[in-house]
Amino acid sequence: MSASKQLNVSSALSIVYSNCCLARRPTISRCAKEMQLLLNLYRPLTPAAIVVLSYLVQFFPSEVSDTKVQKLISAWCENPEEVIKALTEREFVARRPMSTKGQYCYSITDAAAEAFMYDRPFHGDLVEDCFLELKDCDRKKICTDKWLKRFTKSLTLPQNLQFRNAYDKLHIAELSTDVQKAFWFLARHFMDYFTSPFDCVLDEQVGLIGRMKTLSKAGIAIEEDGSSFVLSPNAAGVLFSGHEEIVRYDVLSQYATVIKSNQIEKMELFFSARAQEEMSHLRKVLSYDGFNKAMEILEKKKRTCAIISLLWGPPGTGKTESAKQLAAESGRDIFLMDASKLMSKWVGEAEKNYKNAMLVYKYIAKVSGAKAPILLLNEADTFLSKRLENVNNCGDKSENNVTNILLQEFESASGIILATTNLIDNLDPAFDRRFLFKTQLQKPDAHARMKIWLASIPQLTMKEAMELAKLEMSGAQINNVVTKRDLAEIYFDGDRGYDYIVGLCEDELATENGSASFRPRIGF
């Protein structure tokens, strides 16, 4: 607030005090201008908190009893404990015990009173945005006592609530000062380098090794090679959830192909009634609100906090396209796991690649929060194949190791994992219980096929669509027929009509039973 304002803070508090009646809940309209001025300056203090401040200012430097403060707050139908906690934590108000046992009294702190008198924001020396402070500050500065004290004190500001919650949830306050510095140092490194570990020796920060090991034992950091450390996925998620600017897709793109949600062409898919119902359930769970609620339920039940789903069925039933449409509808990007990027001719390298890929995705999912992208295992039998018995060669051992790694990773997974396969019998049985949703997509029934025909070729009449729907074709087969019919306009003069479509259908079905696939022509 500038000095040119006609109404300073002290005057505004005086007007609020004079206009608020203690006998009943005061009307905000009587002091709306002054109340709004204070709310803007000291947001997000509640009206009750401002009324308490205004009352205490009138009696400064005298003290006010707990009974009177409780009465002030109750008049606004707010929780007295929460209001008092907010005021004392921000050091607006000082509390001390009275001579009477169990009773307290309150007064405005000297620092707050001075700030009000000179019309300037209280705690102006604190960090208004801890995220930006951590991102922009020099890493060496983090290792100083002065910075840590100022930063920790700034966590009491309401606008730094996320960092304060992380501070409490990870129990950082219980650690020594030196270990706290190491934590914020590692958090700063994570913001710059994402999952790349910090090497204490290489960076000539040998003194940090012991502190980093303490963070590792507490589950806050992951230790690699004895001297390299990175923030754990859980700690990264708690601290940075929702800060998408930290996420780096290029790290996971070493192992997967990135498909952006806005690059997916939206289309309507048609399923049988049962599959349509199950897909509708999955669609709701993958929405932002649904995903948040699902995570709350899973965490409460102490289950794996991830949506792991399997889409299975014969070829051409829309499994891969369903996964893409779910991503497009929910605004989520897709990481398509690429086996060619994961396999290696070197012994043990493939296992390492799979483990790294799953770990990096876990980081991305944790930091992205409700906007977690989808990890798609297309043709999942390639990745989740049955483990072989009595193996002797290195190739078979590597395949078994990969399956074991993915089984373990599924247990502690985060985010959304979708798998598709038309060879469900080839999946290792141990994965069955790890899939939360298992949706079977069969060839569409006659009603669904009719809808597909009408949507694909609007020129068809209802009767023609019903006749074509009698042919038991998959969605992919129908799409092939429609594509060939559209391309025919290149070498024929315009639309060839219904009979031409029927002929294309018979040609498409001719390969299903080989040379024995004679089918009578359909028609009216």
Phi and psi in degrees as a GROMACS rama.xvg file:
@    title "Ramachandran Plot"
@    xaxis  label "Phi"
@    yaxis  label "Psi"
@TYPE xy
-82.2942  160.062  SER-2
-69.0054  -15.7325  ALA-3
-77.0366  -10.3603  SER-4
-61.3554  136.097  LYS-5
-68.8165  -29.193  GLN-6
-112.813  111.355  LEU-7
-84.6171  175.144  ASN-8
-62.5014  -43.8853  VAL-9
-61.0098  -43.0352  SER-10
-65.6704  -41.6883  SER-11
-62.0415  -41.4397  ALA-12
-64.925  -35.2112  LEU-13
-65.3926  -41.7461  SER-14
-67.7539  -40.6166  ILE-15
-59.3128  -43.4835  VAL-16
-62.898  -46.4894  TYR-17
-68.579  -24.226  SER-18
-95.2814  -6.80674  ASN-19
-101.409  121.478  CYS-20
-89.6301  133.527  CYS-21
-82.9305  -16.2003  LEU-22
-77.7175  -20.5953  ALA-23
-146.85  169.199  ARG-24
-65.8034  121.617  ARG-25
-70.6646  152.299  PRO-26
-89.6039  129.491  THR-27
-70.4578  -19.5172  ILE-28
-65.419  -26.2738  SER-29
-73.4042  -22.4625  ARG-30
-138.263  37.2968  CYS-31
-61.0975  -44.106  ALA-32
-62.2481  -47.5891  LYS-33
-67.5011  -39.7034  GLU-34
-64.627  -42.4829  MET-35
-65.7865  -37.7504  GLN-36
-59.409  -44.3727  LEU-37
-72.549  -36.4492  LEU-38
-63.231  -39.4528  LEU-39
-67.2523  -38.1608  ASN-40
-76.2778  -39.6984  LEU-41
-118.855  34.9358  TYR-42
-61.3522  150.883  ARG-43
-102.323  56.9359  PRO-44
-61.8926  142.387  LEU-45
-81.8353  162.938  THR-46
-55.8722  -39.007  PRO-47
-62.7588  -39.6748  ALA-48
-64.2352  -39.1515  ALA-49
-68.5364  -37.3336  ILE-50
-64.5123  -40.1411  VAL-51
-61.8454  -44.4447  VAL-52
-59.3846  -46.0649  LEU-53
-62.9046  -36.5136  SER-54
-69.3908  -43.0901  TYR-55
-68.4141  -31.7056  LEU-56
-61.7337  -37.3511  VAL-57
-65.4946  -26.4679  GLN-58
-104.595  5.44051  PHE-59
-62.7753  133.611  PHE-60
-93.2313  11.983  PRO-61
-68.9581  165.347  SER-62
-105.237  154.549  GLU-63
-119.081  140.442  VAL-64
-70.8074  157.532  SER-65
-61.9139  -35.2141  ASP-66
-60.4135  -44.5505  THR-67
-67.0603  -39.7919  LYS-68
-64.4296  -41.4861  VAL-69
-61.3042  -39.9963  GLN-70
-65.7578  -39.1232  LYS-71
-60.1721  -46.0266  LEU-72
-70.1713  -42.2364  ILE-73
-61.3143  -29.8558  SER-74
-61.7234  -23.2288  ALA-75
-101.707  9.11709  TRP-76
56.6038  37.8598  CYS-77
-111.621  164.522  GLU-78
-78.0279  114.722  ASN-79
-58.3014  -40.4693  PRO-80
-62.4159  -43.1075  GLU-81
-66.9082  -40.3526  GLU-82
-65.3365  -46.7728  VAL-83
-64.1018  -40.228  ILE-84
-61.9479  -43.0995  LYS-85
-62.5913  -39.8978  ALA-86
-72.6512  -40.5079  LEU-87
-74.604  -36.5642  THR-88
-64.458  -35.4702  GLU-89
-86.7436  2.21836  ARG-90
63.4372  28.9765  GLU-91
-74.8625  -37.4395  PHE-92
-124.276  140.26  VAL-93
-106.026  140.74  ALA-94
-122.717  138.046  ARG-95
-142.921  150.807  ARG-96
-71.23  143.246  PRO-97
-88.5918  172.226  MET-98
-64.0432  -31.1536  SER-99
-69.5538  131.783  THR-100
-62.3882  128.082  LYS-101
82.909  -0.0902972  GLY-102
-103.878  149.907  GLN-103
-128.46  162.576  TYR-104
-134.414  159.271  CYS-105
-130.637  152.175  TYR-106
-153.902  156.668  SER-107
-68.3122  136.941  ILE-108
-69.7627  154.828  THR-109
-59.668  -40.4969  ASP-110
-64.679  -40.276  ALA-111
-68.5745  -42.8189  ALA-112
-60.831  -41.6371  ALA-113
-65.1324  -39.6764  GLU-114
-64.908  -39.9527  ALA-115
-65.4915  -43.6887  PHE-116
-62.4578  -37.975  MET-117
-96.9122  11.3934  TYR-118
55.583  53.8548  ASP-119
-137.934  155.186  ARG-120
-61.994  139.664  PRO-121
-77.111  148.744  PHE-122
61.3351  38.0921  HIS-123
-63.4389  -17.6443  GLY-124
-86.3108  -5.50187  ASP-125
-86.6653  166.8  LEU-126
-82.9491  120.49  VAL-127
-74.6584  -30.7822  GLU-128
-135.821  101.368  ASP-129
-65.0648  -31.0822  CYS-130
-63.0528  -49.3701  PHE-131
-66.9163  -36.8484  LEU-132
-60.8791  -45.6062  GLU-133
-67.1106  -36.1283  LEU-134
-70.9319  -36.3194  LYS-135
-97.3488  -17.497  ASP-136
-76.6856  156.292  CYS-137
-72.7409  138.957  ASP-138
-62.5835  -33.3913  ARG-139
-67.8751  -30.0705  LYS-140
-65.7383  -31.3867  LYS-141
-62.7052  -27.2783  ILE-142
-82.1657  7.168  CYS-143
-98.6065  148.009  THR-144
-64.5718  -37.5207  ASP-145
-62.0372  -45.0743  LYS-146
-65.0134  -45.0593  TRP-147
-62.0112  -41.6356  LEU-148
-64.0115  -45.4267  LYS-149
-65.4992  -42.8792  ARG-150
-66.7652  -44.8726  PHE-151
-63.2258  -40.3325  THR-152
-66.086  -32.3243  LYS-153
-68.5028  -20.0008  SER-154
-65.6487  -16.6122  LEU-155
-76.0298  -15.3466  THR-156
-69.4092  138.741  LEU-157
-57.5627  -34.3176  PRO-158
-70.6908  -11.1475  GLN-159
-105.611  29.641  ASN-160
-60.8514  -39.1841  LEU-161
-62.383  -44.5944  GLN-162
-67.8634  -34.2064  PHE-163
-66.2347  -43.1221  ARG-164
-61.9183  -40.2152  ASN-165
-64.5823  -40.6814  ALA-166
-58.5288  -41.3215  TYR-167
-76.5238  -43.1379  ASP-168
-66.8881  -35.3587  LYS-169
-89.2145  -0.758031  LEU-170
57.7275  42.2049  HIS-171
-66.0903  -34.5843  ILE-172
-62.7499  -23.0946  ALA-173
-78.5536  -11.6667  GLU-174
-86.7374  160.423  LEU-175
-68.4929  163.895  SER-176
-58.2927  -43.2324  THR-177
-63.7762  -38.6578  ASP-178
-71.5061  -34.5564  VAL-179
-61.5197  -41.5506  GLN-180
-60.5661  -42.3427  LYS-181
-62.2781  -37.2902  ALA-182
-63.2409  -50.1358  PHE-183
-68.0202  -31.4649  TRP-184
-62.9153  -44.535  PHE-185
-68.055  -36.9432  LEU-186
-63.373  -40.2585  ALA-187
-63.0379  -42.3348  ARG-188
-62.8344  -39.7444  HIS-189
-63.3076  -37.5182  PHE-190
-63.2368  -31.6083  MET-191
-88.6417  -39.4884  ASP-192
-118.966  4.13764  TYR-193
54.4376  -117.639  PHE-194
-87.3916  -1.31992  THR-195
-69.4676  124.157  SER-196
-69.056  154.108  PRO-197
-91.3644  124.103  PHE-198
-95.9703  109.09  ASP-199
-63.1053  -38.0422  CYS-200
-72.3713  -46.8612  VAL-201
-62.1668  -34.9283  LEU-202
-88.8281  6.23749  ASP-203
57.932  34.6827  GLU-204
-114.689  55.4258  GLN-205
-60.5975  -32.8422  VAL-206
-64.075  -17.4007  GLY-207
-80.241  -16.6404  LEU-208
-57.1216  -48.4069  ILE-209
-61.2915  -41.0385  GLY-210
-68.027  -39.5093  ARG-211
-63.9747  -36.7129  MET-212
-64.6157  -35.3146  LYS-213
-63.5447  -42.2321  THR-214
-64.0328  -36.4177  LEU-215
-64.6866  -42.6935  SER-216
-64.9727  -29.8259  LYS-217
-83.0738  -1.42935  ALA-218
79.221  11.2272  GLY-219
-89.7508  -24.6786  ILE-220
-130.279  160.468  ALA-221
-113.097  129.004  ILE-222
-95.5648  134.108  GLU-223
-130.547  128.752  GLU-224
60.6841  21.0423  ASP-225
80.2785  -25.9224  GLY-226
-128.971  -2.36898  SER-227
-110.376  137.267  SER-228
-140.709  149.621  PHE-229
-141.785  148.573  VAL-230
-57.5358  136.96  LEU-231
-69.8043  154.821  SER-232
-56.5916  -40.0547  PRO-233
-65.2295  -45.6783  ASN-234
-63.8872  -40.8588  ALA-235
-62.6422  -40.6201  ALA-236
-66.8846  -43.4998  GLY-237
-63.7169  -39.9933  VAL-238
-81.1565  -38.6548  LEU-239
-118.383  10.9168  PHE-240
-53.5823  127.84  SER-241
93.3881  -12.197  GLY-242
-89.5344  79.0535  HIS-243
-64.9586  -20.6795  GLU-244
-65.5042  -17.4618  GLU-245
-78.4109  -31.5615  ILE-246
-64.0021  133.931  VAL-247
-121.535  107.731  ARG-248
-67.6871  -26.0051  TYR-249
-62.6603  -24.9425  ASP-250
-68.6374  -46.2122  VAL-251
-76.1157  -23.2073  LEU-252
-66.0042  -10.5824  SER-253
-67.128  -23.3833  GLN-254
-118.922  -11.6489  TYR-255
-144.433  161.864  ALA-256
-96.7082  129.391  THR-257
-89.886  127.177  VAL-258
-119.034  112.205  ILE-259
-73.8214  142.022  LYS-260
-61.4577  -34.6677  SER-261
-76.2263  -5.64545  ASN-262
-95.8961  -5.40545  GLN-263
-87.0072  123.66  ILE-264
-75.8663  121.72  GLU-265
-76.0807  138.362  LYS-266
-148.394  156.596  MET-267
-88.4541  130.349  GLU-268
-109.595  146.102  LEU-269
-120.526  131.159  PHE-270
-129.032  171.619  PHE-271
-67.2261  165.108  SER-272
-57.7481  -44.7241  ALA-273
-64.4791  -47.4869  ARG-274
-65.2663  -36.9638  ALA-275
-62.0279  -39.3232  GLN-276
-66.0126  -44.7479  GLU-277
-66.9062  -38.6649  GLU-278
-66.4488  -33.6023  MET-279
-64.8814  -40.5317  SER-280
-63.0688  -45.399  HIS-281
-64.0714  -37.5362  LEU-282
-62.181  -41.0292  ARG-283
-67.9937  -38.8799  LYS-284
-66.0199  -34.0609  VAL-285
-83.4351  -7.14877  LEU-286
-67.2661  160.051  SER-287
-58.6474  -48.7915  TYR-288
-64.9286  -43.7624  ASP-289
-63.1342  -39.1214  GLY-290
-66.355  -42.3177  PHE-291
-61.5611  -44.5558  ASN-292
-65.1363  -40.0476  LYS-293
-61.7333  -41.6469  ALA-294
-65.3098  -37.5936  MET-295
-63.4926  -42.9228  GLU-296
-66.1893  -46.4531  ILE-297
-63.8802  -39.3339  LEU-298
-67.2067  -39.199  GLU-299
-64.6523  -37.131  LYS-300
-84.8398  2.09745  LYS-301
56.7517  42.0805  LYS-302
-104.14  167.635  ARG-303
-58.4649  122.563  THR-304
-82.8808  69.3394  CYS-305
-156.081  150.653  ALA-306
-98.8481  106.399  ILE-307
-113.728  117.22  ILE-308
-131.32  147.655  SER-309
-119.273  128.177  LEU-310
-110.505  117.963  LEU-311
-135.173  157.557  TRP-312
155.276  177.663  GLY-313
-65.3243  164.044  PRO-314
-60.2128  147.306  PRO-315
81.172  11.2374  GLY-316
-94.9814  4.34752  THR-317
92.1087  25.6526  GLY-318
-66.31  -53.4785  LYS-319
-64.7032  -42.8881  THR-320
-65.3653  -34.0196  GLU-321
-62.5618  -42.9398  SER-322
-61.4061  -41.4406  ALA-323
-66.3974  -40.374  LYS-324
-68.7346  -35.4843  GLN-325
-62.3747  -39.1178  LEU-326
-66.4804  -44.0075  ALA-327
-64.1675  -42.8357  ALA-328
-66.9419  -36.0086  GLU-329
-92.5046  -0.153798  SER-330
68.8269  31.8812  GLY-331
-107.566  141.288  ARG-332
-77.8346  162.25  ASP-333
-118.316  134.84  ILE-334
-106.76  107.253  PHE-335
-88.3268  108.123  LEU-336
-58.814  128.16  MET-337
-112.99  108.402  ASP-338
-61.9199  -32.6556  ALA-339
-65.1182  -27.7202  SER-340
-84.4986  -17.7956  LYS-341
-95.554  -33.1621  LEU-342
-73.8154  155.034  MET-343
-151.51  152.151  SER-344
-80.7767  -13.4957  LYS-345
-86.6766  138.59  TRP-346
-64.2835  128.858  VAL-347
84.3189  -12.4589  GLY-348
-71.1618  -38.5602  GLU-349
-62.6947  -44.4112  ALA-350
-59.7687  -42.1309  GLU-351
-63.1453  -41.0701  LYS-352
-63.1567  -44.6115  ASN-353
-62.8094  -43.6249  TYR-354
-64.7318  -42.5533  LYS-355
-64.5238  -41.8603  ASN-356
-60.3936  -45.6851  ALA-357
-67.3866  -36.7498  MET-358
-67.7583  -44.1279  LEU-359
-63.7379  -40.9989  VAL-360
-62.4474  -37.4409  TYR-361
-60.9315  -42.176  LYS-362
-60.2797  -47.9062  TYR-363
-61.0162  -43.014  ILE-364
-65.6599  -42.0833  ALA-365
-63.4316  -45.641  LYS-366
-73.0215  -34.9065  VAL-367
-71.0703  -22.792  SER-368
63.4166  -126.692  GLY-369
-67.1687  -17.452  ALA-370
-98.296  24.9721  LYS-371
-56.2016  133.16  ALA-372
-71.9071  172.581  PRO-373
-100.858  131.367  ILE-374
-94.8986  113.9  LEU-375
-105.282  119.902  LEU-376
-101.793  85.2793  LEU-377
-76.9661  141.361  ASN-378
52.7604  60.6893  GLU-379
-61.7394  -20.6968  ALA-380
-61.8946  -19.4797  ASP-381
-68.4587  -36.2548  THR-382
-97.9684  -32.5756  PHE-383
-111.888  36.0884  LEU-384
-68.8962  159.557  SER-385
-61.6463  140.438  LYS-386
-73.7999  139.385  ARG-387
-89.0332  148.596  LEU-388
-101.506  153.544  GLU-389
52.5873  48.9931  ASN-390
-82.4895  145.32  VAL-391
-123.972  -37.0311  ASN-392
-86.4612  159.54  ASN-393
-64.6739  -34.3795  CYS-394
-62.1895  -45.8767  GLY-395
-67.7888  -38.1216  ASP-396
-62.6993  -40.0061  LYS-397
-63.4772  -41.9091  SER-398
-62.5718  -43.5269  GLU-399
-63.1155  -39.9405  ASN-400
-64.164  -40.4941  ASN-401
-61.8571  -44.6293  VAL-402
-60.9609  -43.3328  THR-403
-62.3729  -40.9337  ASN-404
-62.8634  -46.1237  ILE-405
-67.1367  -34.7173  LEU-406
-61.1326  -43.1106  LEU-407
-67.9552  -41.4503  GLN-408
-66.4862  -35.093  GLU-409
-63.7208  -29.8011  PHE-410
-67.1283  -33.3661  GLU-411
-116.836  25.168  SER-412
-68.7377  162.732  ALA-413
-134.84  159.853  SER-414
82.527  -139.829  GLY-415
-132.361  121.798  ILE-416
-120.862  121.309  ILE-417
-114.25  131.288  LEU-418
-121.035  142.193  ALA-419
-128.173  144.706  THR-420
-162.214  149.463  THR-421
-111.042  8.5859  ASN-422
-126.591  64.627  LEU-423
-64.361  -28.0393  ILE-424
-67.9131  -15.7683  ASP-425
-86.9132  -8.39094  ASN-426
-77.3143  145.814  LEU-427
-66.3397  131.18  ASP-428
-57.3527  -24.5915  PRO-429
-65.4158  -19.9713  ALA-430
-77.5134  -18.2609  PHE-431
-55.6053  -49.2093  ASP-432
-73.2278  -14.9867  ARG-433
-82.6928  -14.1013  ARG-434
-86.955  117.886  PHE-435
-70.7555  -42.6651  LEU-436
-117.043  134.803  PHE-437
-129.378  104.482  LYS-438
-110.751  121.969  THR-439
-92.3644  123.296  GLN-440
-107.101  108.17  LEU-441
-98.1292  175.081  GLN-442
-59.2377  139.49  LYS-443
-60.9208  146.141  PRO-444
-75.5425  177.668  ASP-445
-58.2115  -39.8762  ALA-446
-65.435  -43.1171  HIS-447
-66.8686  -38.3627  ALA-448
-64.0764  -37.785  ARG-449
-62.0841  -41.558  MET-450
-64.0155  -40.0736  LYS-451
-64.0932  -43.7899  ILE-452
-61.2739  -45.3735  TRP-453
-66.8954  -36.2928  LEU-454
-72.5416  -32.3954  ALA-455
-82.1076  -37.3461  SER-456
-129.108  87.2807  ILE-457
-59.921  -20.1476  PRO-458
-71.4661  -14.9836  GLN-459
-69.1721  143.984  LEU-460
-82.0357  164.71  THR-461
-59.3616  -39.7108  MET-462
-66.1918  -40.3177  LYS-463
-65.6653  -41.586  GLU-464
-63.3331  -38.039  ALA-465
-67.1614  -35.9893  MET-466
-68.1089  -45.2333  GLU-467
-63.9231  -32.0155  LEU-468
-66.8394  -15.9216  ALA-469
-69.6165  -22.1896  LYS-470
-78.3422  126.82  LEU-471
-79.0925  85.502  GLU-472
-116.674  148.993  MET-473
-80.1429  167.924  SER-474
-61.4923  -36.7743  GLY-475
-67.4366  -38.0439  ALA-476
-66.3038  -41.403  GLN-477
-62.2447  -41.2436  ILE-478
-62.1181  -37.6945  ASN-479
-62.5214  -44.9064  ASN-480
-61.7323  -44.3492  VAL-481
-63.5919  -40.7826  VAL-482
-64.7522  -44.9887  THR-483
-64.4989  -36.5217  LYS-484
-65.4015  -40.32  ARG-485
-67.1277  -40.5664  ASP-486
-68.5856  -24.0112  LEU-487
-61.6051  -22.4836  ALA-488
-65.4974  -18.866  GLU-489
-69.9679  -44.2546  ILE-490
-106.837  -3.65489  TYR-491
-117.223  161.749  PHE-492
-86.4782  87.589  ASP-493
82.379  -166.237  GLY-494
-68.3511  131.276  ASP-495
-86.103  -8.52964  ARG-496
92.7179  -177.143  GLY-497
-65.0559  -43.4335  TYR-498
-60.1744  -34.6784  ASP-499
-66.5094  -38.5947  TYR-500
-63.8657  -41.7298  ILE-501
-59.6352  -43.2045  VAL-502
-63.2245  -40.0336  GLY-503
-63.6189  -37.256  LEU-504
-62.8466  -44.4123  CYS-505
-65.5374  -36.1824  GLU-506
-66.2017  -39.1084  ASP-507
-65.5489  -35.7152  GLU-508
-85.122  -11.5438  LEU-509
-64.1075  -27.3594  ALA-510
-86.7937  -6.69056  THR-511
-65.2713  -42.7956  GLU-512
-112.24  20.4973  ASN-513
64.4734  -140.62  GLY-514
-71.5145  -13.2234  SER-515
-95.4794  16.9625  ALA-516
-94.2078  48.8368  SER-517
-73.7925  130.369  PHE-518
-130.394  135.912  ARG-519
-68.7558  146.008  PRO-520
-67.1287  146.8  ARG-521
-101.214  162.56  ILE-522
173.278  -171.228  GLY-523
